Amino acid sequence: MGFSVGEKLIERLTRDRGDASNKPQRFTGVMEIIRFISREFWPAVFRKQIDSLKTNHKGVYVLGDNRVQWFSHTSLPVDVKGKEHLMLYTKLLCGMLAGALSNLGLTCTVTADCPSHPACSFTVTIHNRSSMP
């Protein structure tokens, strides 16, 4: 869910990325792509940058947002139905992130952990790390 939305959105965001000669500028590495996601992609969706970005330098990146805008405008009950409802939003966001990263040439899995509403962290595990510097 959300994969094609992420692919299309990242295509739009990177369309005008280039230098004066109008040649598209390539990303030089995985970290540059992840930074682009946190500084350009996330603000295009939520009008704010990611609050924290952590990595273990082995292909795992954790993007943290202390106040996901979509979550902050909902009052979810703490019961099972509320958690199921929240999981639909997180699946959409995970799909958007995976689609965006796929369109930038990275094969990955994205999982979400939302220990306290409206904060959420997204763990991106890169699978084809050897293909980029």
C-alpha positions in Angstrom: 0.0 0.0 0.0 1.4 3.4 -1.0 4.3 2.0 -3.1 3.2 3.6 -6.3 2.4 6.9 -4.5 6.0 7.0 -3.3 7.4 6.2 -6.7 5.4 9.0 -8.4 6.2 11.5 -5.7 9.9 10.9 -5.8 9.9 11.1 -9.6 8.3 14.5 -9.4 10.7 15.7 -6.7 13.8 14.6 -8.5 12.7 15.7 -12.0 14.2 19.2 -11.7 17.3 18.0 -9.8 20.3 18.8 -12.0 23.0 21.2 -12.7 23.2 24.2 -15.1 23.7 21.9 -18.1 20.3 20.3 -17.4 21.9 16.9 -16.9 20.2 15.0 -14.1 22.4 14.8 -11.1 22.9 11.3 -9.8 23.0 10.4 -6.1 26.5 9.3 -5.1 25.5 6.9 -2.3 22.9 5.4 -0.1 23.4 8.0 2.6 22.8 10.8 0.2 19.5 9.2 -0.9 18.4 8.7 2.7 19.2 12.4 3.4 17.2 13.4 0.4 14.3 11.4 1.7 14.5 13.1 5.1 15.1 16.6 3.7 13.0 16.7 0.5 10.6 13.8 0.4 9.3 13.9 3.9 8.7 17.7 3.8 6.8 17.3 0.6 4.4 15.0 2.4 4.3 16.5 5.9 5.8 20.0 5.5 8.5 19.2 8.0 11.8 17.4 8.0 12.4 14.1 9.8 13.3 14.8 13.4 16.1 12.1 13.7 18.1 10.0 11.3 20.2 7.2 12.7 22.3 4.5 11.0 24.4 1.5 11.9 26.4 2.0 8.7 25.5 -1.6 7.7 22.5 -0.8 5.6 20.0 0.0 8.4 18.6 3.5 8.7 16.0 4.7 11.3 14.0 7.8 10.4 12.2 9.3 13.4 9.3 11.7 13.4 8.2 12.9 16.8 4.9 14.2 15.5 3.6 12.6 12.4 1.1 15.1 11.1 -1.4 12.4 10.0 -1.3 10.9 13.5 -1.5 14.1 15.5 -5.0 15.0 14.1 -6.5 11.7 15.1 -7.7 10.6 18.5 -7.4 6.9 18.5 -8.6 4.7 21.3 -5.9 2.6 23.0 -7.7 -0.7 22.3 -7.1 -3.2 19.5 -9.3 -1.3 16.9 -7.3 1.9 17.5 -4.0 0.1 16.9 -5.3 -1.5 13.7 -6.4 1.9 12.4 -2.9 3.3 13.2 -1.3 0.3 11.4 -3.2 1.2 8.2 -1.5 4.7 8.2 1.9 3.2 9.0 1.6 0.6 6.2 0.8 3.5 3.8 3.8 5.4 4.9 6.1 2.4 4.8 4.9 1.7 1.2 5.5 5.3 0.2 9.0 5.2 1.6 9.7 1.8 -0.1 8.4 3.1 -3.4 10.4 6.2 -3.3 13.6 4.3 -2.4 12.9 1.7 -5.1 12.5 4.5 -7.7 15.9 5.8 -6.6 17.5 2.4 -7.2 17.4 0.8 -3.7 15.8 -2.5 -2.8 14.7 -2.3 0.8 12.1 -3.2 3.4 10.5 -0.5 5.6 8.9 -1.2 8.9 7.3 1.2 11.4 7.3 1.3 15.1 5.0 3.7 16.9 5.6 3.4 20.6 3.8 6.6 21.5 1.1 8.3 19.5 1.9 10.5 17.4 5.6 9.7 17.3 6.8 7.0 14.9 10.1 5.7 13.7 10.6 4.0 10.3 13.4 1.4 9.9 14.7 1.1 6.4 16.8 -2.0 5.7 18.7 -1.8 2.4 19.2 -5.1 0.6 21.2 -4.1 -2.5 23.8 -2.0 -0.6 26.7 -3.4 -2.7 25.4 -1.7 -5.9 26.1 1.8 -4.6 29.1 3.4 -2.8 
